[in-house]
């Protein structure tokens, strides 16, 4: 069956060259827009009033306020005047979508982007691995806006503002603009992510080709192959891949009695004879015992038969889901590569492994991932491999 996608990928913009001047420039003059600011016609208002006027072309934005105590400002605001080179901050009411839009003018957009990136990194380090995946930070040349409502974000995405995303697990989906940000590790796009599926449409979903006939592929799954999974030839390579930045394997053991250790707080995926699960070699990382019970346990697997491992893991996962439709908090999840796997119940470790291109096995009935997340075929029917945790 031939599969086609509804849109082709947007052309990557490596740099922006001399462009037509903004509308407030004199006729015939030109302006150079540096890479990483925003789109090819990046808006350049330098005051709140001008920025509001630009935003009003695309969204409702009334009653601009600049007072620090304005009740419409979010409790966890991004930046205040004097930080990230912010010179003015304001908020207006989006009456159409019943939300607010927060404005920031910046004297140095690179400093603003660097400040936002650091905020994202700090949140991830604090255990919130998904922070910033559904960014609402729209940037122009001298200002940024953050709408509170997804529909407002979708409207602004049709402008020349670009969404700044700095979460390292994010990848711009096919069919959307992708541009370099001013700071390394961030990207600019017109893709609006959303955990409830109300954001930008997912053009990466395979569609049936009516001329070819046959049934359509399952949503979100590539017709063939993988977008890439990590591989290691032995446990030493696997440890080197994940330690110390993702999994702490300072204390690591391959002894059978050690690998079999578990605690009421850390339950492995694999139970019993590892060979029966298709695992060739297995190690455990963490503190096995001592003054207090075993803790910080994670398991590393060198896999001989990945299909067998996923089959057994599916049965265990579905047994866990049977009672209330949720995995136990102490239950580890299986994150797989080509011939390797990690078992962990730590959300922060999982998000670190996603950055290394590991994917988790999800066998929950009816599961799907929003646009922007990886969703690939597993080796067993009824499961998928993904980096999304709903």
KEKE-3310 file (N, C-alpha, C; in steps of 0.2 Angstrom, whole numbers, plus 5000, padded with zeros to 4 digits):
npx = (5004:5003:5008:5003:5007:4998:5004:5019:5036:5041:5052:5068:5075:5090:5097:5092:5091:5094:5079:5062:5058:5049:5032:5031:5042:5051:5045:5053:5065:5076:5077:5088:5085:5091:5096:5086:5077:5063:5050:5051:5046:5048:5039:5043:5039:5043:5037:5025:5012:5013:5016:5004:4995:5000:4997:4983:4979:4977:4971:4960:4963:4962:4961:4974:4985:4998:5002:5010:5003:4992:4978:4976:4988:4998:5001:5013:5023:5033:5044:5050:5051:5067:5073:5080:5082:5070:5060:5048:5032:5016:4998:4984:4966:4959:4945:4937:4942:4941:4952:4969:4983:5000:5012:5029:5042:5058:5075:5086:5084:5091:5096:5084:5079:5088:5086:5074:5077:5085:5076:5068:5077:5080:5067:5066:5077:5072:5063:5052:5050:5042:5041:5038:5036:5024:5025:5021:5027:5028:5039:5045:5055:5058:5050:5039:5025:5014:5000:4986:4977:4974:4967:4969:4983:4984:4979:4988:4999:4998:5003:5018:5025:5035:5035:5044:5053:5062:5063:5073:5068:5059:5053:5051:5036:5032:5028:5027:5034:5051:5064:5080:5084:5090:5098:5108:5101:5087:5072:5063:5046:5030:5022:5009:5008:4998:4992:4979:4975:4970:4978:4989:4986:4991:5001:5009:5002:4999:4990:4977:4980:4969:4969:4977:4971:4966:4968:4970:4985:4989:4985:4998:5009:5023:5025:5035:5050:5060:5061:5073:5082:5092:5107:5117:5132:5135:5133:5142:5143:5130:5129:5138:5131:5120:5124:5133:5123:5109:5104:5109:5122:5132:5133:5133:5127:5129:5126:5117:5108:5108:5102:5090:5084:5072:5061:5047:5045:5051:5047:5052:5050:5053:5051:5056:5065:5077:5080:5069:5062:5068:5080:5097:5108:5109:5108:5108:5106:5109:5105:5106:5104:5106:5108:5095:5080:5081:5084:5082:5082:5086:5085:5096:5095:5102:5096:5091:5080:5069:5056:5050:5053:5045:5032:5031:5031:5020:5010:5011:5010:4996:4990:4992:4985:4972:4964:4961:4964:4976:4994:5003:5010:5023:5027:5039:5042:5045:5058:5064:5077:5086:5092:5092:5087:5079:5073:5062:5055:5055:5050:5058:5070:5065:5062:5074:5080:5072:5077:5089:5084:5077:5062:5046:5037:5020:5005:4992:4974:4967:4976:4984:4995:4998:5001:5018:5025:5034:5028:5028:5028:5027:5034:5025:5007:4995:5002:5012:5027:5033:5037:5028:5019:5004)
npy = (4994:5011:5025:5042:5058:5072:5085:5091:5092:5108:5119:5120:5134:5140:5152:5170:5182:5199:5208:5213:5229:5232:5237:5250:5256:5268:5269:5259:5257:5245:5231:5222:5206:5197:5179:5168:5176:5178:5175:5176:5189:5196:5204:5220:5229:5241:5245:5243:5248:5248:5234:5228:5233:5226:5213:5213:5212:5198:5193:5195:5209:5218:5232:5236:5233:5239:5238:5231:5224:5219:5209:5201:5196:5181:5170:5164:5171:5174:5183:5198:5216:5222:5209:5197:5206:5213:5227:5233:5227:5220:5217:5211:5209:5195:5194:5187:5173:5172:5174:5179:5189:5191:5203:5207:5218:5218:5223:5216:5203:5190:5189:5188:5176:5167:5168:5162:5149:5145:5144:5134:5123:5123:5119:5107:5100:5100:5090:5092:5086:5088:5101:5116:5109:5112:5125:5142:5154:5167:5175:5190:5203:5212:5210:5199:5188:5179:5170:5164:5155:5141:5142:5156:5155:5147:5156:5167:5160:5160:5172:5182:5180:5169:5153:5150:5136:5126:5114:5100:5088:5091:5090:5098:5095:5087:5097:5110:5126:5128:5136:5143:5147:5161:5156:5142:5125:5129:5131:5139:5140:5137:5129:5124:5116:5104:5096:5091:5089:5099:5108:5113:5104:5087:5083:5073:5061:5046:5045:5037:5032:5035:5031:5020:5010:4999:4998:5011:5016:5015:5029:5040:5031:5026:5021:5012:5006:5015:5030:5031:5023:5020:5010:4997:4987:4980:4978:4987:4997:5002:5007:5017:5025:5030:5034:5047:5056:5053:5040:5035:5026:5023:5014:4998:4982:4966:4954:4939:4938:4951:4958:4953:4960:4970:4983:4989:5001:5002:4993:4981:4979:4967:4950:4936:4923:4930:4926:4920:4931:4936:4942:4945:4949:4957:4971:4980:4996:5007:5009:4995:4991:4993:5006:5010:5004:4997:5009:5021:5013:5006:4997:4989:4982:4971:4965:4950:4945:4955:4956:4946:4951:4963:4957:4950:4960:4968:4959:4960:4973:4975:4968:4975:4987:4982:4984:4998:5005:5011:5012:5006:5017:5013:5005:5000:5007:5001:5006:5006:5003:4999:4986:4986:4990:5000:4999:5009:5018:5032:5048:5059:5052:5045:5055:5060:5049:5049:5059:5053:5046:5034:5025:5023:5008:5007:5000:5003:5002:5011:5021:5036:5049:5066:5078:5081:5072:5057:5042:5026:5010:4995:4979:4971:4967:4979:4988:5003:5012:5026:5044:5051:5054:5053)
npz = (5000:4996:5004:5007:5013:5019:5018:5012:5020:5028:5021:5028:5036:5035:5037:5038:5026:5019:5019:5015:5021:5037:5039:5045:5041:5029:5012:5000:5008:5016:5027:5037:5044:5057:5059:5068:5074:5070:5058:5040:5038:5050:5063:5070:5080:5093:5105:5117:5113:5099:5097:5102:5092:5081:5085:5086:5073:5071:5083:5096:5107:5120:5131:5136:5149:5161:5174:5188:5197:5190:5189:5179:5175:5174:5188:5188:5180:5166:5164:5172:5171:5168:5169:5158:5148:5147:5144:5145:5151:5148:5148:5139:5136:5129:5122:5113:5114:5127:5136:5140:5134:5136:5136:5131:5129:5122:5124:5119:5110:5110:5123:5129:5124:5128:5142:5143:5139:5149:5159:5155:5156:5169:5175:5169:5175:5188:5188:5180:5166:5154:5153:5143:5131:5125:5121:5122:5119:5109:5098:5091:5083:5092:5103:5113:5115:5125:5124:5133:5129:5118:5106:5103:5102:5090:5081:5081:5076:5063:5059:5057:5068:5078:5087:5101:5106:5118:5124:5125:5120:5110:5093:5078:5069:5054:5040:5045:5048:5052:5060:5064:5081:5092:5101:5105:5105:5105:5095:5082:5077:5068:5075:5085:5100:5110:5124:5124:5111:5104:5097:5084:5068:5065:5053:5051:5052:5043:5028:5019:5002:4990:4977:4977:4985:4998:5016:5028:5036:5053:5064:5066:5065:5056:5039:5037:5044:5057:5066:5072:5085:5100:5101:5108:5110:5121:5139:5145:5135:5135:5148:5147:5138:5145:5158:5167:5166:5164:5170:5185:5187:5196:5207:5201:5196:5190:5196:5198:5210:5214:5203:5204:5215:5222:5228:5238:5233:5220:5207:5195:5177:5171:5177:5187:5177:5167:5155:5149:5146:5135:5137:5136:5144:5160:5171:5187:5193:5207:5224:5233:5246:5264:5276:5275:5266:5249:5236:5222:5211:5195:5180:5168:5152:5140:5125:5118:5111:5105:5102:5110:5123:5122:5120:5132:5141:5137:5142:5155:5158:5154:5163:5174:5171:5172:5183:5187:5175:5176:5178:5191:5203:5208:5198:5185:5169:5153:5143:5127:5115:5100:5103:5116:5133:5146:5162:5172:5185:5186:5182:5178:5174:5163:5154:5151:5145:5134:5127:5123:5113:5116:5117:5125:5129:5126:5130:5132:5129:5115:5115:5110:5103:5104:5091:5086:5095:5095:5088:5086:5078:5088:5091:5094:5092:5096:5104:5105:5102:5110:5115:5122:5137:5143)
capx = (5000:5006:5005:5005:5006:4994:5008:5027:5039:5043:5059:5072:5078:5097:5098:5088:5095:5091:5072:5059:5057:5042:5027:5032:5048:5049:5045:5060:5070:5076:5080:5091:5083:5096:5093:5084:5072:5056:5049:5054:5044:5047:5037:5048:5037:5047:5034:5019:5007:5014:5015:4997:4992:5001:4993:4976:4977:4976:4968:4957:4968:4959:4962:4981:4987:5005:5003:5013:4998:4986:4975:4976:4995:4998:5005:5020:5025:5040:5050:5048:5055:5074:5076:5080:5082:5063:5060:5041:5028:5009:4993:4978:4961:4957:4938:4935:4943:4941:4959:4974:4989:5005:5017:5036:5047:5065:5081:5090:5080:5095:5096:5077:5078:5093:5083:5068:5080:5087:5070:5066:5082:5079:5061:5067:5081:5068:5059:5046:5053:5038:5040:5040:5035:5019:5027:5016:5031:5029:5044:5046:5062:5059:5045:5037:5019:5012:4993:4984:4972:4976:4964:4973:4990:4983:4978:4995:5004:4997:5007:5025:5028:5037:5035:5051:5053:5068:5063:5077:5064:5054:5055:5045:5033:5032:5023:5028:5040:5057:5069:5085:5083:5096:5102:5109:5096:5080:5070:5057:5041:5023:5018:5006:5007:4993:4991:4972:4974:4967:4983:4990:4985:4996:5002:5013:4998:4999:4984:4976:4980:4963:4971:4981:4966:4969:4966:4974:4989:4986:4987:5005:5014:5027:5023:5040:5056:5060:5064:5080:5083:5099:5110:5123:5134:5136:5131:5147:5141:5124:5130:5141:5126:5115:5127:5129:5118:5102:5104:5115:5125:5138:5133:5130:5129:5126:5125:5110:5105:5107:5098:5083:5082:5067:5058:5040:5045:5053:5046:5055:5046:5055:5050:5058:5070:5077:5081:5062:5060:5072:5086:5104:5112:5105:5111:5104:5109:5106:5107:5102:5102:5111:5105:5088:5079:5084:5081:5084:5083:5084:5088:5098:5095:5105:5091:5092:5074:5065:5049:5048:5053:5039:5027:5030:5030:5013:5005:5012:5007:4989:4987:4992:4980:4966:4959:4959:4966:4982:4999:5005:5015:5029:5029:5043:5040:5050:5060:5068:5081:5086:5093:5093:5081:5080:5067:5063:5048:5056:5048:5064:5074:5062:5062:5081:5080:5069:5082:5094:5080:5073:5055:5043:5031:5013:5000:4985:4969:4965:4981:4987:5000:4997:5006:5024:5028:5035:5023:5030:5026:5031:5035:5019:5001:4991:5006:5016:5033:5032:5040:5023:5016:4998)
capy = (5000:5017:5030:5049:5063:5078:5091:5090:5096:5115:5120:5123:5141:5140:5159:5175:5188:5205:5207:5220:5232:5232:5242:5256:5259:5272:5265:5259:5256:5238:5230:5215:5202:5191:5173:5166:5181:5176:5173:5181:5196:5197:5210:5224:5234:5242:5248:5239:5250:5245:5227:5227:5234:5221:5207:5214:5209:5191:5190:5200:5211:5224:5235:5234:5236:5238:5238:5225:5220:5218:5202:5196:5193:5174:5170:5161:5175:5172:5188:5205:5222:5221:5203:5194:5212:5216:5234:5234:5221:5222:5211:5213:5204:5192:5193:5182:5167:5173:5173:5185:5189:5194:5206:5208:5221:5216:5227:5211:5196:5184:5188:5185:5168:5163:5168:5157:5142:5143:5143:5127:5118:5123:5116:5099:5098:5100:5085:5093:5085:5090:5109:5119:5106:5115:5132:5148:5160:5169:5180:5194:5205:5216:5209:5192:5187:5173:5169:5159:5150:5137:5145:5162:5153:5145:5162:5170:5156:5162:5178:5181:5178:5162:5150:5148:5130:5125:5108:5096:5082:5093:5090:5101:5090:5088:5102:5116:5130:5127:5141:5144:5152:5165:5152:5135:5121:5131:5131:5143:5136:5139:5123:5125:5109:5104:5089:5088:5088:5105:5113:5112:5097:5082:5081:5067:5055:5043:5045:5032:5034:5032:5028:5014:5006:4996:5001:5016:5015:5017:5036:5042:5026:5027:5015:5007:5008:5019:5037:5030:5021:5019:5003:4996:4980:4976:4982:4993:5003:5004:5011:5023:5029:5033:5036:5048:5061:5051:5035:5035:5019:5023:5007:4994:4975:4961:4947:4937:4940:4958:4960:4951:4964:4975:4986:4991:5008:5001:4987:4981:4976:4960:4946:4929:4922:4935:4923:4919:4938:4938:4946:4941:4952:4962:4974:4984:5002:5010:5007:4989:4990:4997:5008:5010:4999:4998:5014:5023:5007:5006:4991:4990:4976:4969:4961:4945:4944:4961:4954:4942:4956:4967:4953:4948:4967:4969:4955:4962:4980:4975:4965:4981:4991:4979:4986:5005:5008:5015:5008:5007:5022:5010:5000:5003:5007:4998:5010:5002:5005:4993:4979:4987:4993:5002:4999:5014:5022:5039:5052:5063:5048:5043:5061:5060:5044:5051:5064:5049:5042:5028:5026:5018:5003:5008:4995:5005:5002:5017:5026:5040:5054:5072:5080:5083:5067:5051:5037:5021:5003:4991:4973:4967:4970:4982:4992:5007:5015:5033:5048:5055:5052:5057)
capz = (5000:4995:5009:5006:5018:5017:5016:5013:5025:5026:5020:5034:5035:5038:5039:5034:5023:5018:5018:5014:5028:5040:5036:5047:5038:5024:5006:4997:5012:5017:5034:5038:5049:5058:5060:5075:5077:5069:5051:5035:5038:5057:5065:5074:5085:5099:5110:5119:5109:5092:5097:5103:5086:5077:5087:5084:5066:5072:5089:5100:5112:5122:5137:5138:5156:5162:5181:5191:5201:5186:5191:5173:5174:5177:5195:5187:5174:5163:5166:5174:5168:5171:5168:5151:5144:5146:5145:5146:5151:5148:5147:5136:5137:5123:5123:5109:5117:5135:5139:5141:5131:5140:5131:5134:5124:5124:5121:5117:5109:5111:5130:5131:5122:5133:5148:5143:5138:5156:5163:5153:5158:5177:5176:5168:5181:5194:5188:5176:5160:5149:5153:5137:5125:5122:5122:5120:5119:5102:5097:5085:5083:5098:5108:5113:5118:5128:5125:5138:5126:5113:5100:5102:5099:5083:5077:5081:5072:5056:5058:5056:5075:5079:5094:5104:5110:5120:5127:5120:5117:5105:5086:5074:5065:5046:5037:5049:5047:5057:5059:5070:5086:5093:5106:5104:5108:5104:5088:5081:5072:5069:5077:5092:5103:5115:5126:5122:5104:5101:5094:5077:5066:5064:5046:5050:5052:5037:5025:5014:4995:4987:4971:4979:4988:5004:5022:5030:5041:5060:5065:5069:5064:5050:5035:5038:5048:5063:5066:5075:5091:5102:5101:5112:5109:5127:5145:5146:5131:5137:5154:5145:5135:5150:5164:5173:5165:5164:5175:5190:5188:5201:5209:5196:5197:5186:5199:5198:5216:5214:5198:5207:5220:5221:5234:5238:5229:5214:5204:5188:5172:5171:5184:5186:5173:5162:5148:5147:5143:5129:5139:5136:5150:5164:5177:5191:5195:5212:5231:5234:5253:5268:5282:5273:5260:5242:5233:5216:5207:5188:5177:5161:5148:5133:5123:5113:5107:5107:5101:5116:5128:5122:5121:5140:5145:5136:5146:5162:5158:5153:5169:5179:5169:5172:5189:5186:5169:5177:5180:5198:5204:5209:5192:5181:5162:5148:5137:5122:5109:5095:5106:5123:5136:5153:5166:5177:5187:5187:5176:5176:5170:5157:5149:5149:5140:5127:5123:5120:5108:5119:5117:5130:5126:5129:5127:5134:5123:5112:5116:5104:5105:5101:5086:5089:5098:5092:5089:5081:5079:5092:5088:5096:5090:5101:5108:5102:5105:5110:5120:5125:5143:5144)
cpx = (5004:5003:5008:5004:5003:4998:5015:5030:5041:5050:5063:5075:5085:5098:5093:5092:5091:5084:5069:5058:5050:5038:5028:5038:5046:5049:5052:5066:5070:5079:5083:5088:5088:5092:5091:5079:5065:5056:5052:5052:5043:5045:5042:5045:5041:5044:5027:5013:5007:5014:5008:4993:4994:4997:4986:4974:4975:4972:4965:4962:4965:4961:4969:4983:4995:5007:5005:5007:4991:4984:4975:4983:4995:5003:5012:5022:5032:5045:5046:5053:5062:5077:5075:5080:5075:5063:5053:5037:5020:5005:4987:4973:4959:4949:4935:4936:4943:4947:4963:4980:4994:5010:5024:5040:5054:5070:5086:5087:5085:5095:5089:5076:5083:5090:5077:5071:5082:5081:5068:5070:5081:5073:5062:5072:5077:5063:5053:5049:5049:5038:5042:5039:5029:5020:5022:5020:5032:5034:5044:5054:5063:5054:5042:5030:5018:5004:4991:4980:4975:4974:4968:4980:4989:4982:4985:5000:5003:5000:5014:5029:5030:5037:5042:5050:5060:5069:5067:5073:5059:5057:5049:5042:5033:5026:5023:5034:5045:5062:5074:5083:5090:5101:5102:5104:5089:5079:5064:5053:5035:5019:5015:5004:5002:4992:4984:4970:4971:4972:4983:4989:4991:4997:5006:5009:4998:4992:4983:4977:4974:4964:4974:4976:4970:4967:4971:4979:4986:4989:4994:5010:5017:5025:5028:5046:5055:5063:5071:5079:5090:5101:5116:5125:5135:5134:5136:5145:5135:5125:5133:5136:5122:5118:5133:5123:5111:5101:5110:5117:5132:5139:5129:5132:5125:5125:5118:5105:5104:5102:5090:5080:5077:5064:5051:5040:5047:5052:5048:5049:5047:5055:5052:5064:5071:5078:5074:5059:5064:5078:5092:5108:5108:5109:5106:5108:5105:5108:5103:5100:5107:5107:5097:5087:5081:5080:5085:5086:5081:5088:5090:5098:5098:5100:5093:5086:5069:5058:5046:5048:5046:5033:5025:5028:5023:5008:5005:5009:4999:4986:4987:4987:4973:4961:4957:4961:4973:4988:5001:5010:5022:5032:5033:5040:5046:5052:5065:5072:5081:5087:5095:5087:5083:5073:5067:5056:5049:5055:5054:5069:5072:5063:5070:5083:5077:5073:5088:5090:5077:5066:5051:5037:5025:5008:4993:4980:4968:4970:4983:4991:4998:5003:5012:5028:5029:5030:5025:5027:5030:5031:5029:5012:4998:4995:5010:5022:5032:5036:5035:5020:5010:4996)
cpy = (5006:5022:5037:5053:5069:5084:5088:5094:5103:5115:5123:5129:5141:5147:5164:5180:5194:5205:5214:5223:5232:5238:5249:5260:5263:5268:5265:5257:5248:5237:5223:5212:5197:5185:5172:5171:5179:5174:5178:5188:5198:5204:5214:5229:5235:5245:5243:5241:5247:5237:5225:5228:5229:5214:5207:5212:5202:5189:5196:5202:5218:5226:5233:5237:5234:5238:5231:5221:5218:5210:5198:5193:5186:5174:5168:5165:5173:5176:5194:5210:5221:5214:5201:5200:5215:5223:5236:5227:5223:5216:5214:5207:5201:5190:5188:5175:5166:5171:5180:5184:5193:5196:5207:5212:5220:5220:5222:5204:5190:5183:5185:5178:5164:5163:5162:5150:5140:5141:5136:5122:5118:5119:5108:5096:5097:5094:5086:5092:5087:5098:5112:5116:5109:5123:5137:5154:5162:5175:5184:5197:5209:5215:5201:5193:5180:5172:5163:5154:5147:5140:5152:5160:5151:5151:5166:5166:5157:5169:5177:5180:5171:5159:5148:5142:5128:5118:5103:5090:5084:5093:5093:5096:5092:5093:5109:5120:5129:5132:5141:5149:5156:5161:5145:5130:5123:5131:5136:5139:5140:5134:5124:5118:5110:5097:5086:5088:5094:5110:5111:5105:5093:5080:5075:5060:5052:5043:5039:5035:5031:5029:5021:5008:5003:5000:5006:5014:5017:5024:5036:5037:5026:5020:5010:5010:5012:5025:5037:5028:5019:5012:5003:4989:4976:4981:4988:4999:5006:5009:5017:5028:5033:5036:5042:5053:5059:5046:5035:5028:5019:5016:5003:4987:4971:4954:4945:4939:4947:4961:4958:4955:4969:4978:4988:4998:5007:4994:4986:4978:4969:4956:4939:4929:4926:4932:4921:4925:4940:4942:4942:4943:4957:4965:4979:4990:5005:5008:5001:4988:4994:4999:5009:5005:5002:5004:5016:5018:5008:5000:4992:4983:4976:4964:4957:4945:4950:4960:4950:4947:4960:4963:4951:4955:4969:4966:4958:4969:4980:4972:4971:4986:4989:4982:4993:5008:5012:5010:5010:5012:5019:5006:5004:5003:5004:5003:5007:5006:4999:4986:4980:4990:4995:5002:5004:5016:5029:5043:5056:5059:5046:5049:5062:5055:5045:5055:5059:5044:5036:5030:5021:5014:5005:5004:4997:5005:5009:5023:5030:5046:5060:5074:5082:5078:5061:5046:5032:5014:4999:4984:4968:4971:4973:4987:4997:5009:5023:5037:5052:5051:5056:5057)
cpz = (5000:5000:5007:5012:5015:5015:5016:5018:5023:5025:5026:5032:5038:5040:5035:5032:5022:5016:5017:5021:5031:5038:5039:5045:5032:5017:5003:5001:5014:5024:5034:5044:5051:5059:5067:5078:5076:5061:5046:5035:5046:5059:5070:5078:5091:5105:5111:5114:5102:5092:5098:5096:5081:5079:5086:5077:5066:5077:5092:5106:5114:5129:5140:5145:5157:5170:5184:5194:5197:5187:5185:5172:5177:5184:5193:5180:5172:5165:5168:5171:5172:5170:5160:5146:5143:5148:5147:5146:5152:5147:5144:5137:5130:5124:5119:5112:5124:5138:5139:5136:5134:5135:5135:5128:5127:5120:5117:5116:5111:5119:5132:5130:5127:5140:5148:5142:5145:5160:5162:5156:5166:5178:5175:5173:5187:5194:5183:5168:5154:5148:5146:5131:5121:5123:5119:5120:5111:5102:5091:5086:5089:5104:5107:5116:5120:5129:5130:5135:5119:5106:5098:5099:5092:5079:5076:5077:5065:5054:5057:5063:5075:5086:5096:5108:5112:5124:5122:5117:5111:5098:5082:5069:5058:5044:5041:5048:5053:5055:5065:5075:5087:5098:5104:5108:5108:5097:5088:5076:5073:5071:5084:5095:5108:5117:5125:5115:5100:5097:5087:5074:5065:5057:5045:5050:5045:5034:5020:5007:4992:4981:4972:4982:4995:5010:5024:5035:5048:5061:5069:5068:5057:5046:5036:5041:5054:5062:5070:5083:5093:5102:5105:5111:5115:5133:5146:5141:5133:5144:5152:5141:5140:5156:5163:5172:5165:5170:5179:5191:5192:5204:5205:5197:5192:5189:5199:5204:5217:5209:5200:5212:5218:5227:5233:5234:5222:5211:5197:5184:5172:5177:5182:5181:5167:5155:5145:5144:5137:5130:5139:5142:5153:5170:5181:5193:5201:5219:5233:5241:5257:5274:5281:5267:5254:5239:5226:5211:5200:5185:5170:5158:5141:5131:5118:5108:5109:5107:5107:5122:5128:5123:5129:5143:5143:5141:5153:5163:5158:5160:5175:5178:5170:5177:5188:5180:5170:5179:5187:5198:5205:5203:5187:5174:5158:5143:5133:5117:5104:5098:5113:5126:5143:5156:5172:5179:5188:5181:5173:5172:5163:5152:5147:5144:5133:5123:5120:5114:5110:5118:5122:5127:5130:5125:5130:5128:5121:5113:5110:5107:5101:5095:5089:5093:5094:5093:5084:5082:5084:5088:5090:5094:5097:5106:5103:5106:5105:5115:5123:5131:5144:5151)
residu = (UNK:UNK:UNK:UNK:UNK:UNK:UNK:UNK:UNK:UNK:UNK:UNK:UNK:UNK:UNK:UNK:UNK:UNK:UNK:UNK:UNK:UNK:UNK:UNK:UNK:UNK:UNK:UNK:UNK:UNK:UNK:UNK:UNK:UNK:UNK:UNK:UNK:UNK:UNK:UNK:UNK:UNK:UNK:UNK:UNK:UNK:UNK:UNK:UNK:UNK:UNK:UNK:UNK:UNK:UNK:UNK:UNK:UNK:UNK:UNK:UNK:UNK:UNK:UNK:UNK:UNK:UNK:UNK:UNK:UNK:UNK:UNK:UNK:UNK:UNK:UNK:UNK:UNK:UNK:UNK:UNK:UNK:UNK:UNK:UNK:UNK:UNK:UNK:UNK:UNK:UNK:UNK:UNK:UNK:UNK:UNK:UNK:UNK:UNK:UNK:UNK:UNK:UNK:UNK:UNK:UNK:UNK:UNK:UNK:UNK:UNK:UNK:UNK:UNK:UNK:UNK:UNK:UNK:UNK:UNK:UNK:UNK:UNK:UNK:UNK:UNK:UNK:UNK:UNK:UNK:UNK:UNK:UNK:UNK:UNK:UNK:UNK:UNK:UNK:UNK:UNK:UNK:UNK:UNK:UNK:UNK:UNK:UNK:UNK:UNK:UNK:UNK:UNK:UNK:UNK:UNK:UNK:UNK:UNK:UNK:UNK:UNK:UNK:UNK:UNK:UNK:UNK:UNK:UNK:UNK:UNK:UNK:UNK:UNK:UNK:UNK:UNK:UNK:UNK:UNK:UNK:UNK:UNK:UNK:UNK:UNK:UNK:UNK:UNK:UNK:UNK:UNK:UNK:UNK:UNK:UNK:UNK:UNK:UNK:UNK:UNK:UNK:UNK:UNK:UNK:UNK:UNK:UNK:UNK:UNK:UNK:UNK:UNK:UNK:UNK:UNK:UNK:UNK:UNK:UNK:UNK:UNK:UNK:UNK:UNK:UNK:UNK:UNK:UNK:UNK:UNK:UNK:UNK:UNK:UNK:UNK:UNK:UNK:UNK:UNK:UNK:UNK:UNK:UNK:UNK:UNK:UNK:UNK:UNK:UNK:UNK:UNK:UNK:UNK:UNK:UNK:UNK:UNK:UNK:UNK:UNK:UNK:UNK:UNK:UNK:UNK:UNK:UNK:UNK:UNK:UNK:UNK:UNK:UNK:UNK:UNK:UNK:UNK:UNK:UNK:UNK:UNK:UNK:UNK:UNK:UNK:UNK:UNK:UNK:UNK:UNK:UNK:UNK:UNK:UNK:UNK:UNK:UNK:UNK:UNK:UNK:UNK:UNK:UNK:UNK:UNK:UNK:UNK:UNK:UNK:UNK:UNK:UNK:UNK:UNK:UNK:UNK:UNK:UNK:UNK:UNK:UNK:UNK:UNK:UNK:UNK:UNK:UNK:UNK:UNK:UNK:UNK:UNK:UNK:UNK:UNK:UNK:UNK:UNK:UNK:UNK:UNK:UNK:UNK:UNK:UNK:UNK:UNK:UNK:UNK:UNK:UNK:UNK:UNK:UNK:UNK:UNK:UNK:UNK:UNK:UNK:UNK:UNK:UNK:UNK:UNK:UNK:UNK:UNK:UNK:UNK:UNK:UNK:UNK:UNK:UNK:UNK:UNK:UNK:UNK:UNK:UNK:UNK:UNK:UNK:UNK:UNK:UNK:UNK:UNK)
# end
